[in-house]
Amino acid sequence: TCAISLCSQSLMLAKAKEEWDQEIVDKQAEKERYLSERVTPLHTSGLSLSQLQDLCRELHEKVEIVDEERYDIEAKCNHNTREIKDLKIKVLDLRGKFKRPPLRRVRVSADAMLRALLGSKHKVSMDLRANLKSVKKEDTEKERPVEVGDWRKNVEAMSGMEGRKKMFDAAKSPTGQ
């Protein structure tokens, strides 16, 4: 089966190459036929200087006409491509599907953000660290006096109803004991 498919593929490629070559020859023949119809051969032999000048003026006028037509066609083509682009955008708007570009993260300072929002006229500086409370290192490192005692005595003292009453009284008193 592989040999048959390879053989058929090679035959198809050979046929396609033949058709392509024939198409190139046909296009060349069509071009030559069109040019022979449109362009008349020039006979300049035996013409006087004034006749040659008239012929040059006539050819120059024809070139200008063709150039104007080319310019008009190019302008129409540009207009149509712009119109097609606008219509494609309208179709996308009606569908509601938009191509979103990939966004990147950008670091912007608070001052730059305010300048962008308020405009360049407003000179606003926003120093976020200026309003922070300063904390001295000594305050945090101070050790509070802790009473160290025998924990077994404390447990015995707090056990029972008397211990609970002491805890209740301690919570009521402003001094804590």
Steps between C-alpha positions, in 0.01 A plus 500: 500500500791735571647444155162573338450823700856617424449426132166685494651796684788524256254482206287776655807719553614446140151591369485811723843611372387459139184706564700770677746526210210518253335775711820708491519465121131596464545811719800611293305453175202696642731783604658519153158497332368778728808718442480453121137620509561800729843619384533592136851484356667837450620595152749780547692458178448776244337745747607860520610671825163668554316169442727326753434779751123462448532124544695556826234743627224252415682217680566728799128584524412130490754430778348779712150358450615152599686641802188687616292182464761307699494763775117496514493122518764501775299757700184289463690191609636674810152632584351151463766341720436763771127438473550124524715546811233721662229247418705219652537705819123561506434128457731424791322766708161347422621153590643624824825315453811707534859396468657597825872564485712322757543737793821538694547605857646847532627641826378854546572715802218675683626840379503388137150354537365824647670700224338276240157534663508870585710624212842657490375836640442367849816460702392246757750290685378215703752379751334199655770450763480855640181434698618180662553493877861466601571226749814502708691179529542541877123484561464163338801349673402594854432197710207508731570374850371150538443351840667168524372277772421145577222397270384224732411749772304705248301194387422400858391854585267520201341162542154472645245772562739736671726505192213584272391780731853643496501494119159674492616766746822552305306561181277757676777701662668770284847425630482140396563348847 
